[in-house]
Amino acid sequence: MLKNNFNKILLNIIVVIFIFAFDRLSKLYI
């Protein structure tokens, strides 16, 4: 149960990092 919850948190962190990185890149190129 704890491991599954940890995986969800890790996935959320990865998604947030991807969105932040994509936002930075789009601002850089525009």
C-alpha atoms as one frame of an Amber mdcrd trajectory, in Angstrom:
protein
   0.000   0.000   0.000   2.755   2.427   0.957   4.838   1.485  -2.075   1.895
   2.052  -4.423   1.271   5.460  -2.850   4.965   6.340  -3.208   4.844   5.415
  -6.905   1.874   7.767  -7.420   3.733  10.612  -5.694   6.836   9.932  -7.789
   4.741   9.937 -10.987   3.156  13.271  -9.989   6.600  14.800  -9.358   7.833
  13.592 -12.773   4.757  15.068 -14.494   5.254  18.423 -12.742   8.941  18.491
 -13.753   8.031  17.710 -17.375   5.406  20.486 -17.450   7.854  22.966 -15.878
  10.644  22.016 -18.312   8.277  22.257 -21.305   7.090  25.688 -20.129  10.684
  26.906 -19.826  11.561  25.570 -23.289   8.501  27.132 -24.927   9.375  30.519
 -23.375  12.959  30.151 -24.554  12.015  29.523 -28.200   9.205  32.066 -28.504
